[in-house]
Amino acid sequence: MLKVSETHKNLERVYNELLSAEEKLLNTIYFDSLTELSTRIGIEVEMEKFLENNIPFAFVHIDFDNFKYIDETLGHSAGDQFLKEMGIRLKELKSDSFIVGRLSGDEFGIILKDVNSIKILKEQIDNINKLLGKKWTIGDYEFFTSASMGISVFPHSGDDMETLFRNADVALYINKRSKNNQYEIF
């Protein structure tokens, strides 16, 4: 028969293991393992906070143009390196005004707080474009990448998360069809 102190130690060990497993699970849910940015769920949680408190913000949906060519011609590891590099670049934006995440594949999302005018929004988007458009090198290959962006603004483009995501997607689609490699505001 185990002594009470041994039973207590075993329960404490099991409890600590459960806490560790829970922390790992939450990290998997809220943080992308490749880029170490927020996941789509993490972006949604943050967006919901702004919506609940009626705080104006812009949501930027980013899709890299011709990413599939990097992935298909140089391989998935090169594609992963590209996504990591774009994650590093986007981390440079992290501040009180930017919440950055990887939505899926080569799609990223940014919540821009403190957007008080279209002029400020356009300046911030131009800075993002410059950051993402810098040369990217892998091995002997150099790439100049571009990203298409669709932007929705709360409350003008919608008053709930689903509508804001959908309208940013619509703006992104319009932007990709126009092939101007810039951005479209819904």
C-alpha positions in Angstrom: 0.0 0.0 0.0 1.3 3.5 -1.0 1.9 6.0 1.7 -0.1 9.2 1.6 3.0 11.2 0.7 3.8 9.0 -2.2 0.2 9.2 -3.4 0.3 13.0 -3.1 3.6 13.1 -5.1 2.0 10.9 -7.9 -1.1 13.1 -8.1 1.1 16.2 -8.2 3.2 14.7 -11.0 0.0 13.7 -13.0 -1.4 17.2 -12.4 1.8 18.9 -13.7 1.8 16.6 -16.8 -1.8 17.6 -17.5 -1.0 21.3 -17.2 1.9 20.8 -19.5 -0.2 19.0 -22.1 -2.9 21.6 -21.8 -0.3 24.4 -22.4 1.0 22.6 -25.5 -2.5 22.1 -26.9 -3.3 25.8 -26.4 -0.1 26.8 -28.1 -1.0 24.5 -31.0 -4.5 26.1 -31.3 -3.4 29.7 -30.9 0.1 29.8 -32.5 1.3 28.6 -35.8 4.3 26.2 -35.4 6.0 27.2 -38.7 5.9 31.0 -38.4 5.3 31.4 -34.6 2.5 33.9 -35.4 -1.1 33.6 -34.2 -3.3 31.1 -36.0 -6.6 32.0 -37.5 -8.3 31.1 -34.2 -5.9 33.6 -32.4 -6.8 36.3 -34.9 -10.5 35.5 -34.4 -10.2 35.8 -30.7 -8.6 39.2 -30.9 -11.1 40.4 -33.5 -14.0 39.3 -31.3 -12.5 41.5 -28.5 -12.6 44.6 -30.7 -16.1 43.8 -31.9 -17.4 43.3 -28.3 -15.9 46.6 -27.3 -17.0 48.4 -30.5 -13.4 49.5 -31.2 -12.8 50.4 -34.9 -10.1 48.4 -36.7 -9.1 47.1 -40.2 -8.6 43.5 -41.1 -6.1 42.9 -43.8 -6.2 39.5 -45.6 -2.8 38.8 -47.4 -2.2 36.2 -50.1 1.2 35.9 -51.7 1.1 36.0 -55.5 2.5 32.9 -57.2 3.5 31.2 -54.0 2.7 27.8 -55.6 5.6 28.3 -58.1 8.1 28.4 -55.2 6.5 25.4 -53.6 6.2 23.4 -56.8 9.6 24.3 -58.4 11.8 24.4 -55.4 9.9 22.0 -53.1 7.9 22.3 -50.0 10.9 22.9 -47.7 11.6 26.1 -49.8 8.0 27.0 -49.5 8.2 26.6 -45.8 11.3 28.7 -45.7 9.5 31.4 -47.6 6.6 31.3 -45.2 9.0 31.5 -42.2 10.7 34.5 -43.8 7.4 36.3 -44.4 6.4 35.5 -40.8 9.7 37.1 -39.6 9.0 40.2 -41.7 5.4 40.4 -40.4 6.7 40.1 -36.8 8.5 43.4 -37.4 5.1 44.9 -37.5 4.1 43.6 -34.1 3.2 46.5 -31.9 0.2 47.7 -30.0 -1.3 48.7 -33.3 -0.8 45.4 -35.2 -1.9 41.8 -34.5 -0.4 39.5 -37.1 -1.3 35.8 -37.8 -1.1 33.1 -40.4 -4.6 32.1 -41.5 -3.7 29.1 -43.7 -1.2 28.1 -46.4 0.3 31.3 -47.7 -2.5 33.5 -46.3 -1.8 35.8 -43.5 -4.0 38.3 -41.6 -3.4 41.5 -39.8 -5.7 43.4 -37.5 -4.8 47.1 -37.6 -5.9 49.0 -34.6 -6.0 52.8 -34.3 -7.0 53.3 -37.9 -8.6 56.7 -37.7 -8.6 57.6 -41.4 -8.2 56.1 -44.8 -5.0 58.1 -45.2 -3.5 56.3 -42.1 -4.8 53.0 -43.3 -3.2 53.4 -46.7 0.1 54.5 -45.2 0.2 51.4 -43.0 -0.7 49.2 -46.0 2.1 50.8 -48.1 4.6 50.0 -45.3 3.4 46.4 -45.2 3.8 46.2 -49.0 7.3 47.5 -48.8 8.2 45.1 -46.1 6.8 42.0 -47.9 8.2 43.1 -51.3 11.8 43.0 -50.3 14.1 40.5 -52.1 14.0 36.9 -50.7 16.9 34.6 -51.3 17.1 30.8 -51.0 20.3 29.1 -52.2 21.3 30.6 -55.5 17.8 31.9 -56.2 16.5 35.4 -55.6 12.9 36.3 -55.6 11.0 39.5 -55.5 7.6 38.6 -54.1 4.4 40.5 -54.1 1.3 40.1 -52.0 -2.3 40.8 -52.8 -4.4 42.3 -50.0 -8.1 42.6 -49.3 -9.1 44.9 -46.5 -12.3 45.2 -44.5 -12.9 48.0 -41.9 -15.1 47.7 -38.9 -17.8 49.0 -38.7 -17.9 50.3 -42.4 -17.4 46.9 -44.0 -19.4 44.8 -41.6 -20.3 44.5 -37.9 -19.5 40.9 -37.3 -16.5 38.7 -37.7 -17.9 36.5 -40.5 -18.9 39.5 -42.6 -15.5 41.2 -42.1 -13.7 38.0 -43.1 -15.9 37.5 -46.1 -15.6 41.2 -47.2 -11.8 41.1 -46.9 -11.9 37.9 -49.0 -14.1 39.6 -51.7 -11.7 42.6 -51.7 -8.7 40.2 -52.0 -10.4 38.4 -54.9 -11.1 41.7 -56.7 -7.5 42.7 -56.2 -6.1 39.4 -57.6 -8.3 39.7 -60.6 -7.1 43.3 -61.3 -3.5 42.0 -61.0 -2.2 45.3 -59.5 -0.4 43.5 -56.7 -1.5 46.1 -54.2 -4.6 46.1 -52.1 -8.4 46.6 -52.3 -10.5 48.1 -49.5 -14.0 46.8 -49.3 
